[in-house]
């Protein structure tokens, strides 16, 4: 089986473009690749999944312990001939920026994955060798097996490749030249989502074709060919306990595939709906999941869909078990500002108003401690979470105590009630499936009461 993790010295090295091109090239060779993303990123897996029609899952050692990470990886490589994992930030950048915990290197070490180092050789030549050797020796086993040059001209590659191989002892397997197709557009939370980029499949096709021309694929396949792994047993089929409505459209699309798997494994029948386009919630549901996304970009349209807003408000006030994270949390507020600062009415379940900020708000990993029993958590329970948002709320709640993992910074946040979790922090249910079981069980109880 072909296995590798693509890493880089820093963000902005083009890992996503190279990963997508490699996945497409492997797919065209009949290797049926699967894809993974290090860290809590939602958008990069969309490129892997939506554009290349391969599943993609997150590998995050802060949000999920070693055993659960290994189980996730082994389960989803089953039936595939290749597994490609895209790294996060710089190779060793982990929790708090001062540790290697949950870094791409940490994931590679945990899963015993060889690493292909993606280098963008701008403004340096021999110094690149020094940087690469530093990355190779910074920890006892870097797992770096090869080098790939991105955004590199053919002439520059012809001079850099032999020098880098001589100085580092690592093979330089290929390059991608500067291509407009590789310049994926960005906005405040990162790349535009895959569905928003016109002609993305054609762009990936051209990148993959060029990669085949400029890369020693046979050498790459030989270098990253590993032993066959013992794959985890497939999940046991469970009878469905409750229907859970899952918001899924342009405004709400930040949901981990693993979280939805946990809901289904706990007995949920997932019913996707659109707060943008549908006029009512799905019928006969016992729970509601409002994921993150970009509701601020669609504030006007969400507001104009008054029938949906009122349906959500009425259902939650009547006790419908609900999980609302980040963008979903903003949707439950009174009003939400769009990018221009214009404010629009939202579902009106919570008192706060969503307001635009000029910079990231409470960015990164944190631990929540529950101040009381609620829908998902017991009093005193500690929950690893992640935040990433440029909008804030005038009422963030006080049901949880949040603390950064490697600093003294802390704050109150979130609304945790018998039938509600609503807060900015994103939850990763794969890390603790018990939370999903609690949600599904509450949904089943509510659904049964409504039927009776």
C-alpha positions in Angstrom: 0.0 0.0 0.0 1.2 3.5 -0.8 1.3 5.7 2.3 2.7 9.2 2.8 2.1 12.5 4.7 2.8 15.7 2.8 4.4 18.3 5.2 6.0 21.7 4.7 8.2 24.2 6.7 5.3 26.6 6.9 1.8 27.4 5.7 1.6 28.8 2.2 3.9 26.2 0.7 1.1 24.8 -1.5 0.4 21.5 0.3 -3.3 21.5 -0.7 -2.6 21.9 -4.4 0.1 19.2 -4.3 -2.0 16.9 -2.3 -5.0 17.2 -4.7 -2.8 16.8 -7.7 -1.2 13.7 -6.2 -4.5 12.2 -5.2 -5.8 12.7 -8.8 -2.7 11.2 -10.3 -3.0 8.1 -8.0 -6.6 7.7 -8.8 -5.9 7.8 -12.5 -3.4 5.0 -11.9 -6.2 2.9 -10.5 -4.9 3.0 -6.9 -8.2 4.1 -5.3 -6.6 6.6 -2.9 -8.1 7.8 0.3 -7.3 11.1 2.0 -6.7 12.6 5.4 -6.0 16.0 6.8 -3.9 16.7 9.9 -5.5 19.1 12.4 -9.0 20.5 12.8 -9.3 22.0 9.3 -12.7 21.7 7.5 -11.9 23.2 4.1 -9.0 21.2 2.9 -10.9 17.9 3.3 -13.6 19.4 1.1 -11.1 19.6 -1.7 -10.0 16.0 -1.2 -13.6 14.8 -0.9 -15.8 16.9 -3.1 -13.5 17.5 -6.0 -11.6 14.2 -6.2 -14.5 12.0 -5.1 -12.5 10.3 -2.4 -13.4 10.3 1.3 -11.3 12.5 3.6 -11.0 12.4 7.4 -9.3 14.6 10.0 -6.4 13.3 12.1 -6.1 15.4 15.2 -4.2 14.2 18.3 -5.4 17.1 20.5 -9.1 16.5 19.8 -8.7 12.7 19.7 -6.4 10.3 21.6 -3.9 7.9 20.1 -6.1 4.8 20.1 -9.0 6.6 18.5 -6.7 8.1 15.9 -5.2 4.8 15.0 -8.7 3.2 14.7 -9.9 6.0 12.5 -6.9 5.7 10.1 -7.0 1.9 9.9 -10.8 1.9 9.3 -10.7 4.3 6.4 -7.7 2.9 4.6 -9.5 -0.4 4.2 -10.1 -1.2 0.6 -7.8 1.5 -0.8 -4.4 1.1 -2.5 -3.0 4.5 -1.4 -3.4 6.8 1.6 -2.4 10.5 1.4 -2.4 12.7 4.4 -2.0 16.5 4.1 -0.1 18.1 7.0 -1.0 21.2 8.9 1.0 24.5 9.2 4.7 23.9 9.6 5.9 20.3 10.1 6.6 20.6 13.8 4.0 23.3 14.7 1.7 21.9 17.4 -0.5 23.0 20.2 0.2 26.5 21.4 2.9 27.0 18.7 5.5 25.9 21.3 5.0 22.2 21.3 4.9 19.3 18.7 1.7 17.9 20.2 -0.9 17.3 17.4 1.6 18.6 14.8 2.0 16.9 11.4 5.2 15.3 12.7 3.3 13.9 15.7 0.6 12.4 13.5 3.3 10.9 11.2 5.1 9.4 14.2 2.0 8.0 15.7 0.8 6.3 12.5 4.3 5.3 11.3 3.9 7.3 8.1 6.8 8.4 5.8 6.9 12.1 5.0 7.2 13.9 1.7 8.5 17.4 2.3 6.9 20.1 0.1 9.3 23.1 -0.4 8.5 26.3 -2.2 12.1 27.4 -3.3 11.7 31.2 -3.4 14.7 33.4 -2.7 17.0 30.7 -1.5 19.2 27.9 -2.9 21.9 26.3 -0.8 20.1 27.6 2.3 17.2 25.3 1.4 19.5 22.4 2.1 20.3 23.8 5.5 16.7 24.3 6.3 15.8 20.8 5.2 18.6 19.2 7.2 17.4 21.2 10.2 13.9 19.8 9.7 15.4 16.3 9.4 17.4 16.5 12.7 15.1 18.6 14.8 13.6 15.5 16.3 15.2 12.0 16.6 13.2 10.6 13.7 11.7 13.1 11.4 10.4 10.4 9.0 11.2 12.6 6.0 11.8 10.4 3.1 11.8 12.7 0.1 11.5 16.3 -1.2 9.0 17.8 -3.6 9.6 21.4 -5.0 6.4 23.4 -5.5 6.0 26.6 -7.6 9.4 25.9 -9.1 10.5 26.6 -12.7 12.1 23.7 -14.8 15.4 25.6 -14.9 15.5 26.1 -11.2 14.6 22.5 -10.6 17.4 21.3 -12.8 19.9 23.2 -10.6 18.3 22.6 -7.2 17.5 18.9 -7.4 21.1 17.6 -7.7 22.4 20.0 -5.1 19.7 19.2 -2.6 20.1 15.5 -3.1 23.9 15.8 -2.5 23.6 18.1 0.6 20.6 16.4 2.3 20.9 12.8 1.1 17.2 12.8 0.3 15.7 12.2 -3.2 14.1 15.1 -4.9 11.1 13.4 -6.5 9.7 16.1 -8.7 8.2 19.5 -8.9 5.2 21.6 -10.0 5.9 24.8 -11.9 4.1 28.0 -11.3 0.5 27.4 -12.4 -2.6 29.6 -12.1 -4.6 26.4 -11.4 -2.7 26.0 -8.1 -3.6 29.4 -6.7 -6.8 28.6 -4.8 -8.5 31.7 -3.6 -8.8 32.6 0.1 -11.0 34.5 2.4 -11.0 35.3 6.2 -11.3 31.6 7.3 -8.9 30.3 4.7 -9.5 28.8 1.2 -12.8 29.2 -0.5 -14.7 26.0 -0.2 -14.4 23.5 -3.0 -17.9 24.1 -4.2 -17.3 27.8 -4.6 -14.4 27.6 -7.0 -15.5 27.5 -10.6 -13.9 24.8 -12.8 -12.1 23.3 -9.9 -12.1 19.7 -11.2 -10.6 20.9 -14.5 -7.9 22.8 -12.6 -7.1 19.7 -10.5 -6.9 17.6 -13.7 -4.3 20.0 -15.2 -2.3 20.0 -12.0 -2.4 16.2 -11.9 -1.3 15.9 -15.6 1.6 18.3 -15.0 2.6 16.4 -11.8 2.8 13.2 -13.9 5.1 15.0 -16.4 7.4 16.5 -13.8 7.6 13.8 -11.1 9.4 10.5 -11.1 6.2 8.6 -10.2 7.8 5.2 -10.2 10.4 6.3 -7.8 7.8 8.0 -5.6 5.6 4.9 -5.6 8.5 2.7 -4.7 9.7 5.0 -2.0 6.4 5.2 -0.2 5.2 1.6 -0.7 4.6 0.2 2.7 3.5 -3.1 4.2 -0.2 -4.0 4.1 -1.9 -2.9 7.4 -4.4 -4.9 9.4 -7.6 -2.9 9.0 -10.1 -2.2 11.7 -13.3 -4.1 11.7 -16.2 -2.2 10.1 -18.7 -0.6 12.5 -21.5 -2.8 13.7 -24.9 -2.0 12.2 -27.2 -0.5 14.8 -31.0 0.0 14.7 -32.0 3.6 14.2 -33.2 5.3 17.4 -33.9 8.8 16.1 -33.9 11.1 13.1 -31.5 14.0 13.5 -31.7 17.0 11.1 -28.2 18.2 9.9 -27.9 21.7 8.5 -26.0 21.3 5.2 -25.7 24.0 2.5 -23.5 26.9 1.5 -23.8 28.6 4.9 -23.4 25.5 7.1 -20.8 23.0 5.8 -18.2 22.7 8.6 -19.0 19.2 9.9 -16.5 16.5 10.5 -17.2 13.3 8.6 -16.2 11.5 11.8 -18.7 13.3 13.9 -21.5 12.3 11.6 -20.2 8.7 11.7 -20.4 8.8 15.5 -24.1 10.0 15.4 -24.9 7.2 13.0 -23.0 4.6 15.0 -25.1 5.7 18.0 -28.3 5.0 16.2 -29.1 8.3 14.4 -30.7 8.6 11.0 -29.2 11.8 9.6 -31.5 14.0 7.5 -29.8 16.8 5.8 -31.6 20.1 5.2 -30.9 23.7 4.2 -31.6 26.7 6.5 -31.0 28.8 3.3 -33.3 27.1 0.9 -35.8 24.9 2.8 -38.9 26.5 4.4 -39.2 24.1 7.3 -37.3 21.5 9.4 -37.5 17.9 8.3 -40.5 16.0 9.7 -40.5 13.7 12.7 -37.0 14.6 14.0 -35.7 14.1 17.5 -32.6 16.3 17.2 -31.0 19.2 15.4 -27.3 19.6 14.4 -26.2 23.1 13.3 -22.6 23.0 12.3 -20.2 25.8 11.6 -19.7 27.5 8.2 -20.2 30.9 6.7 -23.6 32.2 7.9 -22.2 35.7 7.9 -21.8 35.6 4.1 -25.5 34.6 3.8 -27.0 36.6 6.6 -29.5 38.4 4.4 -30.8 35.2 2.7 -30.9 33.3 6.0 -32.9 36.2 7.5 -35.3 36.4 4.6 -36.1 32.7 5.1 -38.4 33.6 8.0 -40.4 30.4 8.0 -37.2 28.4 8.7 -36.0 30.8 11.4 -39.3 30.5 13.2 -39.4 26.7 12.8 -36.0 26.4 14.4 -36.9 28.9 17.2 -40.1 27.0 17.9 -38.6 23.6 17.9 -35.7 24.5 20.2 -38.0 26.3 22.6 -40.2 23.2 22.7 -37.2 21.2 23.8 -35.7 19.7 20.6 -32.2 18.5 21.5 -29.8 20.7 19.6 -26.1 21.1 19.0 -25.0 24.4 17.5 -21.3 25.1 16.9 -19.7 28.4 15.8 -21.8 29.4 12.7 -24.7 27.4 14.0 -24.4 29.3 17.3 -24.5 32.6 15.5 -27.6 31.5 13.6 -29.4 31.0 16.9 -28.7 34.6 18.1 -31.0 37.6 17.7 -29.2 39.3 14.8 -26.1 38.7 12.7 -24.0 41.3 10.9 -22.8 40.5 7.3 -19.5 41.5 5.8 -20.7 45.1 5.3 -21.8 45.4 9.0 -25.5 45.3 8.1 -27.4 43.4 10.8 -30.1 40.9 10.0 -32.6 39.0 12.3 -31.7 35.3 13.0 -33.5 32.5 14.8 -33.8 34.4 18.0 -33.3 31.5 20.4 -30.3 33.1 22.2 -30.0 36.7 23.4 -26.7 37.6 21.7 -26.0 39.4 18.4 -23.4 38.3 16.0 -20.9 41.1 15.2 -18.1 41.4 12.8 -14.5 41.7 14.1 -11.4 42.8 12.3 -9.2 39.8 13.4 -9.4 36.2 14.6 -11.3 35.9 17.9 -10.1 33.3 20.5 -8.3 31.3 17.8 -7.0 27.7 18.4 -7.2 24.8 20.7 -8.7 25.0 24.2 -10.2 22.9 27.0 -13.7 23.4 28.2 -14.9 22.5 31.7 -18.6 22.0 32.1 -20.0 24.1 35.0 -23.1 21.9 35.2 -24.8 18.8 33.7 -26.3 19.4 30.3 -27.3 17.7 27.0 -23.8 16.5 26.1 -21.6 16.9 29.2 -21.5 16.1 33.0 -20.5 18.8 35.5 -16.7 19.0 35.7 -16.1 17.1 32.5 -13.2 18.4 30.4 -13.6 18.8 26.7 -10.9 19.5 24.1 -12.2 21.9 21.5 -11.1 24.2 18.7 -12.1 27.8 17.7 -11.6 29.7 14.5 -13.8 32.7 13.8 -13.7 36.4 12.8 -17.2 37.1 14.1 -18.1 37.3 17.8 -21.3 37.5 19.9 -22.4 40.1 22.4 -23.6 37.1 24.6 -21.2 34.2 24.6 -22.7 32.3 27.5 -21.3 31.1 30.8 -22.0 27.4 31.0 -18.4 26.5 30.4 -15.0 27.6 31.5 -12.5 27.7 28.6 -8.7 27.7 29.0 -5.9 27.6 26.5 -3.8 24.5 26.9 -0.3 26.1 27.2 -1.1 29.5 28.7 -3.1 31.0 31.5 -5.7 32.7 29.3 -9.2 31.6 30.2 -12.8 32.8 29.7 -16.5 31.9 30.1 -18.4 30.7 27.1 -21.3 28.6 25.8 -24.8 27.6 26.6 -25.2 24.1 28.0 -28.7 23.2 29.0 -30.7 20.0 29.2 -31.5 20.0 25.5 -28.9 22.4 24.1 -25.2 22.9 23.4 -24.6 26.2 21.7 -21.2 27.9 21.6 -18.3 29.0 19.4 -16.1 26.0 20.2 -16.2 23.2 17.7 -16.6 19.7 19.2 -15.0 16.5 17.8 -17.3 13.7 18.7 -15.0 11.0 17.4 -12.7 11.8 20.3 -15.3 10.8 22.8 -18.3 8.9 21.2 -20.1 9.1 24.5 -21.1 12.7 23.7 -22.7 11.5 20.5 -24.5 8.7 22.3 -25.9 11.2 24.8 -27.1 13.4 22.0 -28.8 10.5 20.1 -30.4 9.1 23.2 -31.8 12.5 24.1 -33.1 12.8 20.5 -34.7 9.4 20.7 -36.4 10.2 24.0 -37.8 13.5 22.6 -38.9 11.8 19.3 -40.7 9.1 21.2 -42.5 11.7 23.4 -43.6 13.5 20.3 -45.0 10.4 18.8 -46.9 9.4 22.0 
